[in-house]
Amino acid sequence: MNFVEIRQKFEEAFQISFKAAKHSETSFEIGPAINNGYLFRLIVSYATEVRFTIRFQAESFGLSVIKSMAGASLNQRVVSASYFGMLEKQACSVNIVFDGISGDATNPTLWPNEWKSFSLQVTKKLIAPYPGKDHIEVAFPFALTTMAALLALLPMEESDLPKKEDIEEIGSPELEGTKYQVTLNRYERSGINRSLCLFIKGHKCAVCGMDFGNVYGPLGEGYIQVHHIVPVSQIGPDYRIDPEKDLVPVCPNCHAMLHRRNPPLSVEELKEILEKRKR
């Protein structure tokens, strides 16, 4: 299995864009793509023939990513912990650390309400090398499950999350086939891509410039809607959204005005209308 295949399988599972690179025959990296870089990375590497680790690594967006994860709802944390539980059932050691203090990865009620730093390392010791499989192929399903646990903590609509009971029905992260694929696909494109759009473009309305945090203080901090430049109704099932080109943050008023026409107004057209009203 090469890094191109790894990237394709992650994109099929989560319906967002990924970057991947193969370091060696026993090491690779994978992460959601953003601005030609990574939102964050998982570094997968073997220490011996029968022991590998999967490590979370923050990137240039690291503080924003960690802050967003810290704001995850209890439901999101439960879903994330369920994936960590799947890993532990497969004899993985999951070491999760919040602000320098180790936590129980499978008990989200014990996680701190918020955190400023976060680290994660998943370690798997095999009984013996898998015959007929290369190192990357063996580690792949565990990396996929680890990615699901992390993506569950990013901001998204509650309806975008898989149900806890559906996750638990899967059982082993080594299972392949429809049920595992369908469950991962319950991370709808809109939820994760919304997060990626806001990491890139911020929370200020692209039309009128309104920032809810500036206007309403802590109550409005981080609030904004996301507009699909190409209407969702026109997006085919195989279309992969580019959060930088296809999505834009807008306030509810401007969002409503964009959709007052069918097809919707462009952001530039609505900005021009506002400018004319100011003259």
N, C-alpha and C positions, 0 to 999 in steps of 0.2 A: 504494500500500500504506500503510495507516494503522497506528498503534501497537497498535490492538486486534488487527488481523490478525497483526502481528509476534508479539505475546504468544501468540496461539493457535497459531501455527506452532511456536514454541519449546516450548510445552506438549505439542503432538502429538509432537514429536521426542524429548523427554526424559521425558515423563510425570510432570512435577512442576510446581508452580505458579510462574509468573513474573509480574513486574511490568514494565511498559514505559511509556514516555512519549515523545511526539514533541516535541522542542524547537522545530523549525522544518521547513521543507521539505527541509533538507539535514542534519538532525541528529536523532538519537533515542538513547534509553538503554534497556537491557534487563538484567534480572538475576533470579536465583532469589528468590522472595518468602519473607520470614520476618518474623513479628511485625508485619505490615502495612508492612514496609519491605523493604529489599534485603539479601541475604546479601553480595553484591558486585554491581557494575554493570559493564557494558561501555558506554562512551560512543562512539558512532559519529558522526563529523562530517566534512564535506567542507571542505577548504581551498580547492579550486578545482573546476571542473566535472569534472575528470578525476583528482582525487586526494583520497582519504579516509583517515582513520585510525580504528582501533578500539583504545580504551584501557581497560585494566583499572583499576577504581577500588574500593578497599576501603571498607567502610562501618563502622558501629559495631562489627560483629563482626570487623573487619579483622585484628586481631592473632590471633584464634582461627583465622580462615580461613587466614592465611599460615602459622601454626604447623602446621595440619593438612596443608596442601599440602607443607610441608617434610618431613613424615613419610611421604610417599607411598612405596610400594614401588618397586623397580626396574621391575617389570612395569607399574605405573601410569605411571611416568615414560616408559617406552617408548611406551605408548599415546598419552600426551600429546604426545610429540615427533613421533609419526607424524602427528598432526593438524597440528602446526606445519609438518611437511614438506609436507603437502598444500597449505598456504597458500603456501609458498615455490615450489612447482611452478607455482602460478598467478601468479608474479611479484610476490608480496607480500614486503615486508621485515618480518621478525619480530625485534623488539628486546626481548630478555628480560634482566632485570637482577636479580641476587641480591646483596643487601647492598651495593649500589652498584657491583657489578662485572658487566660485560656477559658473558652466557653464550651458548653455541651452542644455540639452541632445538631443533635437530634431533639433538643428540648428548647424550642424558641421562646417559651415563657420565661426562661432564665437568661435570655439575651438582654443586654442593656437597652434602655429605651432609645438611646442614641449613642453614636461613637464617632471618633475623629480619625481613628486608624483601624485598619482591618487587614488581617493576613489569613491565608488558608493554604494548607498543604494536605494532600491526600496521598497516603502511602499504601502500596499494595505489594504483598509478598506472595509470590506464586509457589505452589507446592513443587512444581517442576516446569521447565520451559514448555510452551505449547508446541507440539509437533506440527510442522507444516504451516506455521504462522510466523511472520516476522514480528519484531518488537513493537513496531508502531501499530500493527493490526491488533495485537493483544491489548494494548493500552487504550485503543480508540474508544470502545464503549464506556469505559470508566471516565475518560475525558469528556465524552458527550453528556454523561449524567452530571458531572461536576459543573459543566457549563449551564445545564438546565437549572441547577441549584442557584447559581449566581444570577442568571437572567431573571429568575423569579423575584429577586429583590429590587430590580429596577422599577421605576415608576410606570405603572400601566393601569388600565381599567381592570376592575375586579373580574369582569367577564372574560378577560383575556387569559386568566389563569386556569390551568388544569385543576380538576377537583382532586382533593387529597385521596379519596377512595379509588379514583381511577389510577393514580400513581401507584398506590399500594398493590393494586391488582396485577401490575406488571411483574413485580417480584425482582427478577434478576436483571441488572443492567447489561448482561451478556445476551439477553433475548433479542432476537431480531425479528422483523416482520411488521405486519400491519398495526397491531395494537400498540406497540412501542412507538411506532412512527406517528400514529394518530394522536397519541397522548402528547408527544412533544409538539405536534403541530397545533395544539390548542393554545400555544402562545401565538395569538393572532398577530399578523404583520403590523397592524395599526398600533398595538401596544408597545412593542419593542422599538419599532421605527419612530414612534412618537418621542421616546426617550432619546434616541440618537439625534433626532432633529433638534431637540432642545439643548443637548450638549453642544451641538455645532453652532446654533443660532441664538441661543439665550431665550429669555422669557419676555422680551419686549415685543409688542405688536409690530409686525412688519409694515402695517399700513399707517396707523396713527401714532405709533411710538409709545403707546401706553405701557407702563410697567406697574403691575398691580402691587408689587412690594413697595414701590415709592409712594403710591397713592394711599394704600390701606395699611401699610406697615406690615408687621409679622403675619396678620391675617391673610394678606394677599400674596405673601412671599411664595414664589414658584408657581403661581397660578397663571395659566394661559391655555388657549385652545390651539389645536394644530389643524391647518387647512391642507387638503389634498389639492395640489395644483391641477392634476388630472383627476376628475371625479371618480370616486370609488366604483360607481356603476359602470364606468368605462374601462376599468382595470380587469384584465383577464386573470384567470386562476394561476397562470404561470408567470405573471409579471412580477419582477422583483423590484420593489420600491427602493429608490435611492433617496435616503432621508435628507440629503443635502440639496438635491435638485427637485424632488417631487413634493416636499412638505415645507410648510412655512408657519411660524407662530403668529397667531392673530387673536385679538380680543374678541369676546362674544359679539359685540356690536358690529365690528368690521366683518366678522365671519358671516353673520346673518346678511349683511349687505352684499358680500361677495356672491351669495347664493340667491339674491333677489332676481337674478337673470339666469336663464338656461340656454346655453352653457354659462357657467359662472363667469363673473368679471375676473380679470386678472388683477393681481395685487397692484400693478402699475396703473391700471385703469381706475381703480378705486382711489388710489393716492392722488391721481390727477383730479378726480371729482372733489376730494377734500381740499386740495390746493385752490381750486377755482372758488370754492365756497368761502375761503379765507380772504380772497381779494376784494 
